């Protein structure tokens, strides 16, 4: 025992000294942080210009120009929201004349690491040129308005989005630009000074969720909260729905589409409270899963959401919702949610509402349980089983009037955004979408089920319209088919199409979906004559509806690291080096399986499939192998 303690004592002393030296280094680093950081920022930054803003980025942090569309659309939405805010009478606005004073985190005050900013009772800058009653159309960006909107960017990184808010969104009172990384906050301060918006930008160093929890009080809430995390925003939603003012705007981005689109249904349930399905309409389903998640968090505090705009583009989804408070309206939330039954054979889906809301004769709403299920154990079309997903948001995901206002503003100033054409094309498509029809089909997938040549888009849309139903595209997928026609009508149209475009008989195998579908005679009178409404206006006008890949490596980038990471050029080189790595290994394994030598595990073996672990290449060659090669025993021995 004494020997053990004697041997252990030097290690304990060394470890204590090591900890002491680390503490000294940290203190020395903190004391000289200003000068060292300034030197590092001068050596390893890049200047990025987007919109009216110019920001400094660390080279270790990626800048994805594809996300410019996200920021442009957000600015357009927040601008319209600000106009609506000032269009209300002054007496109805949520006045908040309390200003925000930054609180600097220091090593002497550990609690300051968890507090982004504190409030004092000083009035806001009275030098702002503002009248009590302002015309919402005369607001100017870059000016601090006493009764303007207060914006929180909870996860700001270098603050590009906040700088653009300050320079391009009129009617702003304050923008709190928060990040839980000290270096990022230093870049925010530098960028605010570079863009001359220090009077609008309040840098904050705090945990994003904790910052929102600390501002749940009525006079501390935010008009706009923007959440754009790396991955899932689920950990921030509970705080966000409490920190938004009554009628405030919550903007949420989700980039974990692999989870939301069915690649990890159990993970999706743990994060969003819903089971995702791997279907062709998975991108809209991802949108609706995110909306029901926000609604569920809001309902816990007697609040509910009203979606203004919800999009699925590129590698992410983006939702803009207003938050309101009403115990009565919260009771209606359950009737806005639905489970999804998706057929494993033909892909037909059915929705089962979780609740029912009806209006009695005295105009009083009655809430009751739903009845179901809408399908039997087997699909009525192909006799296959169903997968069950959800719950999803089954109500409207856009406000058409609000979308039209954004379109009008973008068309008035087409040079305001670098992505104006894409914004117009996307929003026109959203206007054309059927508002009360959740999810959609993909034409190619439907034709793949019955193994037939696909009809043209206009032919299929005309057949649905001629049958008396409505149809539209979905902005979430090209070649999509959003319709209120039931599944039997869709398959009747394809049954009628197959009569003139027959399917190969070898495909009609007993028990397969194609055989079960086509052996049923169509009951719908189908006509493929071109309908006047088959070609939508956005398609006729040639608007940019689905953008092609703008550049190589345009997708989501690697997560930013606290100690810095590889620069973009290094990341691209790494991707190129590893491109096709899995296919190369598979090809190599296939080549080795041709005639591998099981003993020597290299090259080609003359024994072929008769190769054994115990053989010797020079002596154990069988006569059969020698006869096939036409070589004599002497020649074999010489080899």
C-alpha positions as CSV (number, residue, x, y, z in Angstrom):
1,X,0.0,0.0,0.0
2,X,2.8,2.4,0.9
3,X,4.6,1.5,-2.2
4,X,1.5,2.3,-4.3
5,X,1.0,5.7,-2.6
6,X,4.7,6.5,-3.1
7,X,4.5,5.7,-6.8
8,X,1.3,7.6,-7.2
9,X,2.4,10.8,-5.4
10,X,4.6,12.2,-8.2
11,X,1.8,11.7,-10.7
12,X,-0.7,13.6,-8.5
13,X,1.8,16.4,-8.0
14,X,2.5,16.6,-11.7
15,X,-1.2,16.7,-12.5
16,X,-1.8,19.5,-10.0
17,X,1.1,21.5,-11.4
18,X,-0.3,20.9,-14.9
19,X,-3.7,22.2,-13.9
20,X,-2.1,25.2,-12.3
21,X,-0.1,26.0,-15.5
22,X,-3.2,25.7,-17.6
23,X,-5.1,28.1,-15.4
24,X,-2.2,30.6,-15.7
25,X,-2.2,30.2,-19.4
26,X,-5.9,30.9,-19.6
27,X,-5.6,34.0,-17.4
28,X,-2.7,35.2,-19.5
29,X,-4.7,34.5,-22.7
30,X,-7.7,36.4,-21.3
31,X,-5.6,39.4,-20.2
32,X,-4.1,39.7,-23.6
33,X,-7.1,38.7,-25.6
34,X,-7.8,42.1,-27.1
35,X,-4.4,42.5,-28.8
36,X,-4.0,38.8,-29.8
37,X,-7.5,38.7,-31.2
38,X,-7.0,41.9,-33.2
39,X,-3.8,40.4,-34.7
40,X,-5.5,37.1,-35.5
41,X,-8.5,38.9,-37.0
42,X,-6.2,40.9,-39.2
43,X,-4.4,37.8,-40.4
44,X,-7.2,35.3,-41.0
45,X,-10.4,37.2,-42.1
46,X,-12.2,37.6,-45.3
47,X,-14.5,40.5,-46.4
48,X,-17.9,39.4,-47.7
49,X,-20.3,41.7,-49.3
50,X,-24.0,40.8,-49.5
51,X,-26.9,43.2,-50.1
52,X,-25.9,46.5,-48.5
53,X,-23.8,44.9,-45.8
54,X,-20.0,44.2,-45.7
55,X,-18.9,41.8,-43.0
56,X,-15.7,40.2,-41.9
57,X,-15.6,36.5,-41.7
58,X,-13.0,34.2,-40.1
59,X,-11.5,32.0,-42.8
60,X,-12.3,29.0,-40.7
61,X,-16.0,29.8,-40.8
62,X,-17.7,29.1,-44.1
63,X,-19.8,31.6,-46.0
64,X,-22.4,29.9,-48.2
65,X,-23.6,32.2,-51.0
66,X,-26.5,29.9,-51.7
67,X,-28.0,31.0,-48.3
68,X,-28.3,34.6,-49.8
69,X,-31.8,33.5,-50.9
70,X,-32.7,32.6,-47.4
71,X,-31.6,36.0,-46.1
72,X,-33.2,38.0,-48.9
73,X,-36.5,36.3,-48.4
74,X,-36.3,36.8,-44.6
75,X,-35.6,40.6,-45.1
76,X,-38.6,40.8,-47.5
77,X,-40.9,39.1,-44.9
78,X,-39.6,41.1,-41.9
79,X,-40.0,44.3,-44.0
80,X,-43.6,43.6,-44.7
81,X,-44.1,42.6,-41.0
82,X,-42.6,46.0,-39.9
83,X,-45.0,47.8,-42.3
84,X,-48.0,46.0,-40.7
85,X,-46.6,46.9,-37.3
86,X,-46.6,50.6,-38.1
87,X,-49.9,50.4,-39.9
88,X,-51.6,49.7,-36.6
89,X,-52.8,52.7,-34.5
90,X,-50.1,53.9,-32.1
91,X,-52.2,53.1,-29.1
92,X,-52.4,49.4,-30.1
93,X,-48.7,49.0,-30.5
94,X,-46.7,47.2,-27.9
95,X,-44.7,50.2,-26.6
96,X,-41.3,49.4,-25.1
97,X,-39.3,52.5,-24.3
98,X,-36.7,50.5,-22.4
99,X,-33.3,50.5,-24.1
100,X,-30.7,47.8,-24.0
101,X,-27.3,48.3,-22.6
102,X,-24.6,45.8,-23.5
103,X,-23.0,43.9,-20.6
104,X,-19.4,42.8,-21.2
105,X,-18.4,39.4,-20.0
106,X,-15.3,39.4,-17.8
107,X,-13.3,36.7,-16.0
108,X,-14.1,38.4,-12.6
109,X,-17.8,38.0,-13.2
110,X,-18.5,34.3,-14.2
111,X,-22.3,34.9,-14.1
112,X,-21.9,37.3,-17.0
113,X,-21.2,34.4,-19.3
114,X,-24.9,33.4,-19.1
115,X,-26.3,36.9,-19.5
116,X,-26.3,38.5,-22.9
117,X,-27.5,42.0,-21.9
118,X,-29.2,43.9,-19.1
119,X,-31.9,46.5,-19.1
120,X,-31.9,49.9,-17.6
121,X,-34.7,52.5,-17.4
122,X,-33.2,55.0,-19.8
123,X,-35.2,56.2,-22.7
124,X,-34.3,55.3,-26.3
125,X,-32.3,57.6,-28.5
126,X,-34.4,60.7,-28.9
127,X,-32.3,61.9,-31.9
128,X,-34.2,59.5,-34.1
129,X,-36.3,61.3,-36.6
130,X,-39.8,59.9,-35.9
131,X,-43.3,61.2,-35.6
132,X,-46.0,59.7,-33.4
133,X,-48.0,58.7,-36.4
134,X,-45.8,57.4,-39.3
135,X,-46.9,56.3,-42.7
136,X,-45.7,52.7,-43.0
137,X,-44.7,53.4,-46.6
138,X,-42.3,56.2,-45.6
139,X,-40.1,54.2,-43.2
140,X,-36.4,54.4,-43.8
141,X,-33.9,51.6,-43.1
142,X,-30.9,52.5,-40.8
143,X,-32.9,54.8,-38.5
144,X,-33.8,54.0,-35.0
145,X,-37.5,54.3,-34.4
146,X,-38.9,54.6,-30.8
147,X,-41.9,52.4,-31.5
148,X,-40.1,50.2,-34.0
149,X,-39.7,46.5,-34.0
150,X,-37.2,44.7,-31.8
151,X,-35.4,41.8,-33.5
152,X,-33.4,38.9,-31.9
153,X,-31.0,36.9,-34.0
154,X,-30.3,34.2,-31.4
155,X,-27.6,32.3,-33.3
156,X,-25.8,35.0,-35.3
157,X,-22.2,33.8,-35.9
158,X,-20.5,36.8,-37.5
159,X,-23.8,38.7,-37.7
160,X,-24.3,39.1,-41.5
161,X,-28.1,38.7,-41.2
162,X,-28.3,41.3,-38.4
163,X,-26.2,43.8,-40.4
164,X,-28.5,43.4,-43.3
165,X,-31.6,43.8,-41.0
166,X,-30.1,47.1,-39.8
167,X,-29.3,48.4,-43.3
168,X,-32.3,47.1,-45.3
169,X,-35.3,46.7,-43.0
170,X,-37.1,50.0,-42.2
171,X,-38.8,50.7,-38.9
172,X,-36.3,48.9,-36.5
173,X,-35.8,49.9,-32.9
174,X,-33.2,47.4,-31.9
175,X,-31.4,44.2,-33.1
176,X,-30.0,41.9,-30.5
177,X,-27.2,39.9,-32.2
178,X,-26.4,37.0,-30.0
179,X,-24.0,34.1,-30.1
180,X,-22.4,31.8,-27.5
181,X,-19.0,32.2,-29.0
182,X,-16.8,35.0,-27.8
183,X,-14.9,35.3,-31.1
184,X,-18.2,35.5,-33.0
185,X,-19.4,38.3,-30.7
186,X,-16.2,40.2,-31.3
187,X,-16.8,39.9,-35.0
188,X,-20.3,41.2,-34.5
189,X,-18.9,44.3,-32.8
190,X,-16.4,44.8,-35.5
191,X,-19.0,44.4,-38.3
192,X,-21.4,46.7,-36.6
193,X,-18.8,49.4,-36.5
194,X,-17.7,48.8,-40.1
195,X,-21.3,49.2,-41.3
196,X,-22.1,52.2,-39.1
197,X,-25.1,50.5,-37.4
198,X,-23.9,50.5,-33.8
199,X,-26.9,52.5,-32.8
200,X,-29.2,49.6,-33.9
201,X,-27.0,46.5,-33.2
202,X,-26.6,45.2,-29.6
203,X,-24.0,42.4,-29.4
204,X,-24.9,39.7,-26.9
205,X,-22.8,36.8,-25.6
206,X,-25.2,34.3,-24.1
207,X,-26.7,30.9,-24.6
208,X,-29.5,31.4,-27.1
209,X,-32.2,29.5,-25.2
210,X,-31.3,31.1,-21.9
211,X,-31.4,34.5,-23.4
212,X,-34.9,34.0,-24.7
213,X,-36.0,32.5,-21.3
214,X,-34.7,35.6,-19.6
215,X,-36.9,37.8,-21.8
216,X,-40.3,36.1,-21.4
217,X,-41.8,39.1,-19.5
218,X,-44.4,41.2,-21.3
219,X,-42.2,44.3,-21.6
220,X,-39.1,42.4,-22.6
221,X,-40.4,40.2,-25.4
222,X,-39.2,40.5,-29.0
223,X,-41.2,41.4,-32.1
224,X,-39.2,39.1,-34.3
225,X,-37.0,36.1,-33.4
226,X,-34.8,34.5,-36.1
227,X,-33.6,30.9,-35.5
228,X,-31.1,29.6,-38.0
229,X,-29.1,26.9,-36.3
230,X,-26.8,24.3,-37.7
231,X,-29.2,21.3,-37.7
232,X,-32.3,21.1,-35.7
233,X,-33.9,24.1,-33.9
234,X,-35.9,21.9,-31.5
235,X,-33.9,22.8,-28.4
236,X,-34.7,26.5,-28.9
237,X,-38.4,26.3,-29.7
238,X,-39.7,26.1,-26.1
239,X,-37.9,29.4,-25.2
240,X,-38.7,31.1,-28.6
241,X,-42.5,30.7,-28.4
242,X,-42.5,32.4,-25.0
243,X,-40.1,35.2,-25.9
244,X,-42.2,36.4,-28.9
245,X,-44.6,39.3,-28.4
246,X,-48.3,38.8,-29.1
247,X,-48.7,38.8,-32.8
248,X,-44.9,38.6,-33.2
249,X,-43.0,36.8,-35.9
250,X,-40.9,33.7,-35.4
251,X,-38.6,32.6,-38.3
252,X,-37.2,29.1,-38.1
253,X,-34.8,27.2,-40.3
254,X,-34.3,23.4,-40.2
255,X,-31.3,21.9,-42.0
256,X,-31.6,18.4,-40.7
257,X,-33.7,17.2,-43.7
258,X,-32.2,13.7,-43.5
259,X,-34.1,13.2,-40.2
260,X,-37.2,15.1,-41.3
261,X,-37.4,13.2,-44.6
262,X,-37.5,9.7,-43.2
263,X,-33.9,8.6,-42.8
264,X,-34.2,8.6,-39.0
265,X,-37.8,8.4,-38.0
266,X,-37.0,7.6,-34.4
267,X,-34.6,10.5,-34.2
268,X,-37.3,12.7,-35.8
269,X,-39.7,11.7,-33.0
270,X,-37.2,12.5,-30.3
271,X,-36.6,16.0,-31.8
272,X,-39.9,17.0,-33.3
273,X,-42.5,14.7,-31.7
274,X,-43.5,13.1,-35.0
275,X,-42.5,10.1,-37.1
276,X,-41.2,11.0,-40.5
277,X,-41.7,8.8,-43.6
278,X,-39.5,8.3,-46.6
279,X,-41.9,9.2,-49.3
280,X,-41.8,11.3,-52.5
281,X,-43.6,14.1,-50.7
282,X,-41.1,14.0,-47.8
283,X,-40.1,17.7,-48.2
284,X,-43.6,19.1,-47.7
285,X,-44.1,16.5,-44.9
286,X,-40.9,17.9,-43.3
287,X,-42.4,21.4,-43.4
288,X,-45.6,20.2,-41.7
289,X,-43.7,18.2,-39.1
290,X,-41.8,21.3,-38.1
291,X,-45.0,23.4,-38.0
292,X,-46.7,20.9,-35.7
293,X,-43.6,20.9,-33.4
294,X,-43.8,24.7,-33.1
295,X,-47.5,24.5,-32.5
296,X,-47.0,21.9,-29.8
297,X,-44.5,24.1,-27.9
298,X,-46.8,27.1,-28.2
299,X,-49.9,25.2,-27.0
300,X,-48.2,24.5,-23.7
301,X,-48.4,28.2,-22.9
302,X,-51.9,28.8,-24.3
303,X,-50.4,30.1,-27.5
304,X,-50.9,29.1,-31.2
305,X,-49.3,29.8,-34.5
306,X,-50.6,31.3,-37.8
307,X,-48.2,30.4,-40.7
308,X,-47.4,33.2,-43.0
309,X,-45.0,31.5,-45.3
310,X,-43.4,28.0,-45.3
311,X,-40.9,26.9,-47.9
312,X,-38.7,23.9,-48.7
313,X,-35.8,24.8,-50.9
314,X,-32.2,23.7,-51.5
315,X,-31.1,21.7,-48.4
316,X,-33.4,23.2,-45.7
317,X,-36.9,24.3,-44.8
318,X,-37.8,27.7,-43.6
319,X,-41.0,28.7,-41.8
320,X,-42.4,32.2,-40.9
321,X,-45.2,32.1,-38.3
322,X,-47.0,34.6,-36.1
323,X,-47.6,33.7,-32.4
324,X,-50.9,34.6,-30.7
325,X,-52.4,33.8,-27.3
326,X,-55.9,32.4,-26.8
327,X,-57.1,29.4,-24.7
328,X,-60.1,28.9,-27.0
329,X,-58.1,28.9,-30.2
330,X,-55.6,26.5,-28.7
331,X,-58.5,23.9,-28.4
332,X,-58.7,24.0,-32.2
333,X,-55.1,22.9,-32.6
334,X,-55.8,19.2,-32.4
335,X,-58.1,19.4,-35.4
336,X,-55.3,21.0,-37.4
337,X,-53.1,17.9,-36.9
338,X,-53.2,14.6,-38.7
339,X,-51.6,11.2,-39.0
340,X,-50.4,10.0,-42.4
341,X,-51.1,6.5,-43.7
342,X,-48.7,5.8,-46.6
343,X,-49.1,2.7,-48.7
344,X,-45.8,0.6,-49.0
345,X,-46.8,-0.7,-52.4
346,X,-48.3,2.2,-54.5
347,X,-47.5,5.2,-52.4
348,X,-51.1,6.4,-52.0
349,X,-51.5,8.4,-48.8
350,X,-54.5,9.1,-46.5
351,X,-54.8,11.6,-43.7
352,X,-56.4,10.9,-40.3
353,X,-57.3,14.1,-38.3
354,X,-56.6,13.9,-34.6
355,X,-59.7,15.8,-33.7
356,X,-62.8,17.5,-35.1
357,X,-64.1,21.0,-34.7
358,X,-67.6,21.8,-35.9
359,X,-69.9,24.8,-35.6
360,X,-73.3,24.4,-33.9
361,X,-76.4,26.2,-34.9
362,X,-75.7,29.0,-32.4
363,X,-72.3,29.6,-34.0
364,X,-70.5,28.0,-31.0
365,X,-67.6,25.7,-31.8
366,X,-67.8,22.2,-30.7
367,X,-64.6,20.0,-30.3
368,X,-64.9,16.3,-30.4
369,X,-62.9,13.1,-31.0
370,X,-62.1,12.1,-34.6
371,X,-63.3,8.8,-36.1
372,X,-61.2,6.5,-38.2
373,X,-59.1,5.0,-39.5
374,X,-59.6,6.2,-43.1
375,X,-58.2,3.0,-44.6
376,X,-58.4,-0.7,-43.9
377,X,-55.4,-2.9,-43.0
378,X,-54.5,-3.3,-46.7
379,X,-54.4,-0.6,-49.3
380,X,-57.6,-0.7,-51.4
381,X,-55.6,-0.1,-54.6
382,X,-52.7,-2.5,-54.4
383,X,-53.4,-4.7,-51.4
384,X,-50.2,-3.8,-49.5
385,X,-49.8,-2.6,-46.0
386,X,-49.4,1.0,-44.7
387,X,-46.7,2.9,-42.9
388,X,-48.0,5.3,-40.2
389,X,-46.3,8.7,-39.8
390,X,-47.0,12.0,-38.1
391,X,-48.6,13.8,-36.6
392,X,-48.2,16.6,-39.1
393,X,-49.7,20.1,-39.6
394,X,-52.6,19.5,-41.9
395,X,-53.9,23.1,-42.0
396,X,-52.8,25.9,-44.3
397,X,-49.0,26.6,-44.4
398,X,-49.2,30.0,-46.3
399,X,-51.1,33.2,-46.0
400,X,-51.9,34.1,-49.6
401,X,-52.6,37.8,-48.9
402,X,-49.3,38.2,-47.1
403,X,-47.5,36.4,-49.9
404,X,-49.0,38.8,-52.4
405,X,-47.8,41.8,-50.5
406,X,-44.2,40.4,-50.6
407,X,-44.5,39.9,-54.3
408,X,-45.7,43.4,-54.9
409,X,-42.8,44.9,-52.8
410,X,-40.2,42.8,-54.6
411,X,-41.6,43.7,-58.0
412,X,-41.5,47.4,-57.1
413,X,-37.8,47.2,-56.4
414,X,-36.4,44.3,-58.5
415,X,-32.8,45.4,-57.9
416,X,-33.2,45.3,-54.1
417,X,-32.2,41.6,-53.8
418,X,-29.7,39.6,-55.7
419,X,-32.2,36.7,-55.8
420,X,-35.4,38.7,-56.7
421,X,-36.2,36.5,-59.7
422,X,-36.1,33.4,-57.7
423,X,-38.2,35.0,-54.9
424,X,-40.8,36.0,-57.5
425,X,-40.9,32.6,-59.1
426,X,-41.2,30.7,-55.7
427,X,-43.9,33.0,-54.3
428,X,-46.0,32.9,-57.5
429,X,-45.9,29.1,-57.3
430,X,-46.9,29.2,-53.6
431,X,-49.9,31.4,-54.6
432,X,-51.0,28.8,-57.1
433,X,-50.7,25.9,-54.7
434,X,-54.0,24.4,-53.5
435,X,-54.2,25.8,-49.9
436,X,-56.2,23.0,-48.2
437,X,-54.5,20.0,-49.8
438,X,-51.6,18.6,-47.7
439,X,-48.9,16.6,-49.5
440,X,-48.5,15.7,-53.1
441,X,-47.7,12.9,-55.6
442,X,-44.8,12.7,-58.0
443,X,-45.7,11.8,-61.6
444,X,-42.6,9.7,-62.2
445,X,-43.3,7.7,-59.0
446,X,-46.9,7.0,-60.0
447,X,-45.9,5.8,-63.5
448,X,-43.0,3.7,-62.0
449,X,-45.6,1.8,-59.9
450,X,-47.5,0.6,-63.0
451,X,-44.3,0.5,-65.2
452,X,-45.7,2.6,-68.0
453,X,-44.5,5.6,-70.0
454,X,-45.3,8.8,-68.2
455,X,-47.9,11.1,-69.7
456,X,-46.9,14.8,-70.1
457,X,-47.6,17.2,-67.3
458,X,-50.4,18.9,-69.2
459,X,-52.0,15.6,-70.1
460,X,-52.2,14.4,-66.5
461,X,-53.3,17.7,-65.1
462,X,-56.0,18.0,-67.8
463,X,-57.3,14.5,-67.0
464,X,-57.7,15.6,-63.3
465,X,-59.3,18.9,-64.2
466,X,-61.7,17.2,-66.7
467,X,-62.7,14.8,-64.0
468,X,-63.9,17.7,-61.9
469,X,-61.1,18.1,-59.4
470,X,-58.4,20.7,-58.7
471,X,-54.7,20.3,-59.3
472,X,-51.5,22.4,-58.8
473,X,-47.8,22.0,-58.5
474,X,-45.9,22.1,-55.2
475,X,-43.0,24.5,-54.7
476,X,-41.2,21.7,-52.8
477,X,-40.7,19.3,-55.8
478,X,-40.5,19.5,-59.5
479,X,-43.0,17.3,-61.5
480,X,-45.2,17.3,-58.4
481,X,-49.0,16.7,-58.4
482,X,-51.0,18.3,-55.6
483,X,-54.7,17.5,-56.0
484,X,-57.9,17.0,-54.1
485,X,-58.7,14.0,-56.3
486,X,-59.0,10.7,-54.2
487,X,-56.6,7.9,-54.8
488,X,-59.0,5.8,-56.9
489,X,-59.4,8.7,-59.4
490,X,-55.6,9.0,-59.8
491,X,-55.2,5.3,-60.5
492,X,-58.3,5.3,-62.8
493,X,-56.5,7.9,-64.9
494,X,-53.4,5.7,-65.1
495,X,-55.5,2.7,-65.9
496,X,-57.0,4.6,-68.8
497,X,-53.6,5.7,-69.9
498,X,-52.2,2.2,-69.9
499,X,-55.0,1.1,-72.3
500,X,-53.2,3.1,-75.1
501,X,-49.7,2.7,-73.6
502,X,-49.7,-1.0,-72.6
503,X,-47.5,-2.4,-69.9
504,X,-45.2,-5.4,-70.6
505,X,-46.8,-8.7,-69.7
506,X,-43.7,-9.8,-67.8
507,X,-44.4,-7.0,-65.3
508,X,-47.9,-8.4,-64.4
509,X,-46.8,-10.7,-61.7
510,X,-49.3,-12.0,-59.2
511,X,-49.3,-10.0,-56.0
512,X,-47.3,-7.0,-57.3
513,X,-48.8,-3.5,-57.0
514,X,-48.9,-3.1,-60.8
515,X,-50.9,-6.3,-61.2
516,X,-53.4,-5.5,-58.4
517,X,-54.0,-2.0,-59.7
518,X,-54.4,-2.8,-63.4
519,X,-56.6,-5.8,-62.9
520,X,-59.3,-3.5,-61.6
521,X,-61.4,-1.8,-64.3
522,X,-61.6,2.1,-64.2
523,X,-64.8,3.6,-62.9
524,X,-64.0,7.3,-63.7
525,X,-64.7,8.8,-67.1
526,X,-61.2,10.0,-68.1
527,X,-60.4,12.5,-70.8
528,X,-56.9,13.6,-71.7
529,X,-58.2,16.6,-73.8
530,X,-56.1,19.7,-73.0
531,X,-57.8,21.8,-70.3
532,X,-57.6,25.6,-70.4
533,X,-56.3,25.7,-66.8
534,X,-53.8,22.9,-67.2
535,X,-50.9,25.2,-67.8
536,X,-50.3,27.5,-64.7
537,X,-49.4,31.1,-65.1
538,X,-46.0,30.7,-63.5
539,X,-45.1,28.1,-66.1
540,X,-46.4,30.2,-69.0
541,X,-44.4,33.2,-67.8
542,X,-41.2,31.2,-67.6
543,X,-40.5,32.2,-64.0
544,X,-37.6,30.7,-62.1
545,X,-39.5,28.1,-60.2
546,X,-36.9,25.4,-59.3
547,X,-33.4,26.6,-59.3
548,X,-30.7,24.4,-60.6
549,X,-27.5,23.8,-58.6
550,X,-25.9,27.2,-58.6
551,X,-22.3,26.1,-58.1
552,X,-20.2,23.0,-57.1
553,X,-20.3,22.2,-53.4
554,X,-23.3,24.4,-52.9
555,X,-24.9,22.3,-50.1
556,X,-24.6,22.6,-46.4
557,X,-21.0,23.1,-45.1
558,X,-19.2,21.6,-42.2
559,X,-20.0,22.8,-38.7
560,X,-17.9,25.8,-37.5
561,X,-15.4,24.8,-34.8
562,X,-14.5,26.8,-31.7
563,X,-10.8,26.5,-32.4
564,X,-11.1,27.1,-36.1
565,X,-11.2,24.5,-38.7
566,X,-10.1,23.7,-42.2
567,X,-10.6,26.5,-44.7
568,X,-13.1,26.1,-47.5
569,X,-10.4,25.2,-50.0
570,X,-9.2,22.4,-47.8
571,X,-12.7,21.1,-47.3
572,X,-13.3,21.1,-51.1
573,X,-10.0,19.3,-51.6
574,X,-11.0,16.7,-49.0
575,X,-14.3,16.1,-50.7
576,X,-12.7,15.7,-54.0
577,X,-10.1,13.2,-52.6
578,X,-12.9,11.1,-50.9
579,X,-15.3,11.3,-53.9
580,X,-16.3,7.8,-54.9
581,X,-14.2,6.2,-52.2
582,X,-17.0,3.7,-51.4
583,X,-17.4,2.8,-55.1
584,X,-13.7,2.3,-55.5
585,X,-13.5,-0.1,-52.6
586,X,-16.5,-2.0,-54.0
587,X,-14.9,-2.3,-57.4
588,X,-11.7,-3.5,-55.8
589,X,-13.5,-6.2,-53.9
590,X,-15.3,-7.3,-57.0
591,X,-12.0,-7.6,-58.9
592,X,-10.5,-9.7,-56.1
593,X,-13.5,-12.0,-56.1
594,X,-12.7,-13.0,-59.7
595,X,-10.0,-15.5,-58.9
596,X,-8.4,-14.5,-55.6
597,X,-5.8,-16.6,-54.0
598,X,-7.2,-17.5,-50.6
599,X,-3.8,-18.3,-49.2
600,X,-1.6,-15.5,-50.6
601,X,-4.5,-13.0,-50.9
602,X,-3.1,-11.1,-53.9
603,X,-2.9,-11.3,-57.6
604,X,-4.6,-13.9,-59.8
605,X,-4.6,-17.6,-58.9
606,X,-4.2,-20.2,-61.7
607,X,-6.3,-22.6,-59.7
608,X,-9.4,-20.5,-60.1
609,X,-12.4,-21.6,-58.1
610,X,-10.4,-24.7,-57.0
611,X,-8.1,-22.5,-54.9
612,X,-7.5,-23.8,-51.4
613,X,-5.9,-22.4,-48.3
614,X,-3.4,-25.2,-48.1
615,X,-2.2,-25.2,-51.7
616,X,1.3,-24.3,-52.9
617,X,1.4,-22.4,-56.1
618,X,4.5,-24.1,-57.5
619,X,3.5,-27.7,-56.6
620,X,-0.2,-28.1,-56.1
621,X,-1.5,-27.0,-59.5
622,X,-4.0,-29.7,-60.6
623,X,-3.9,-31.3,-64.0
624,X,-7.2,-29.8,-64.9
625,X,-5.7,-26.3,-64.7
626,X,-2.6,-27.3,-66.7
627,X,-4.7,-28.8,-69.4
628,X,-6.9,-25.7,-69.7
629,X,-3.8,-23.5,-70.2
630,X,-2.1,-26.0,-72.5
631,X,1.1,-26.0,-70.5
632,X,3.4,-28.9,-69.7
633,X,4.4,-30.0,-66.2
634,X,7.9,-28.8,-66.9
635,X,6.7,-25.3,-67.8
636,X,4.6,-25.2,-64.7
637,X,7.6,-26.1,-62.5
638,X,9.7,-23.5,-64.2
639,X,7.1,-20.9,-63.4
